Every structure is written in C-alpha cells, then in structure tokens.
Amino acid sequence: MIAFLTLELHIEAAQSLKDKRQVVRSLKDRLRNSFNVSVAELDPNPLWNRATVGVVSISDSRDYLDGLMNNVERAATRIANNHGADLSDSFVEFL
C-alpha cells in the first residue's frame, strides 16, 4: 500500500518568497526526521502565502499507514502554526 497525504498551507506571515520557503523547508525537514516519510513541495505556487506539500509512505499495512498519516497531519498542523501558517486543507489517498 502507498499512502499519499496532501497538505494545503496558508502562510499569513509570509511577506516574500524567502519567508514562504523557510516555512516549507522547516515543515519538510521536521516531518522527514520525525516520521521517516518522503516529503516534497507540490505544484509550485507563485503566491507567497500559499503552498502545497505532499507526504508519501509505503507499508504492507493500511492500518499502519492510516495511523501514520493522521500523526503526520497533526504534527504538520502544529509545525505550521508555530511558523505563522495554517493548514487550510488536507486529504489522504491510498494506492
């Protein structure tokens, strides 16, 4: 099974592309280190206050992946809030 979590971020504090990249980089690094998942920014958005991040993991257990993605989503919300961003939307797909 493959779990794919999409996170939509609204970064209110971003005044430049540098601010946006700092928030996204921090989120990506912390999720990778904490959960051993693959993380990448998806669909580069020219707006400084919006970002889409994808998180992927593979396992033979759908229950494990479901729990993992729930934990990743909670951590992403906490990390984003600490950096002046909000998680505006998220959804999980299983392949």
PEBELDA-V761030 format. One line per field, one symbol per residue. phi: phi as a letter, one per 30 degrees, with the letter a starting at -180 (. if undefined). psi: psi as a letter, one per 40 degrees, with the letter a starting at -180 (. if undefined). A space follows every 50 residues. Layout:
BEGIN
phi->???
psi->???
END
This chain:
BEGIN
phi->.bcbcccccccdddcadddddddddddddddeddbhccbadchecdddcb abbcbbbbadcdddddddddddddddddddddcibbddaaacbcc
psi->ihhhhhhhihgdeheiddddddddddddddddddefihhihighhehdei ihhhhiihiehdddddddddddddddddddddefiihdiiihih.
END
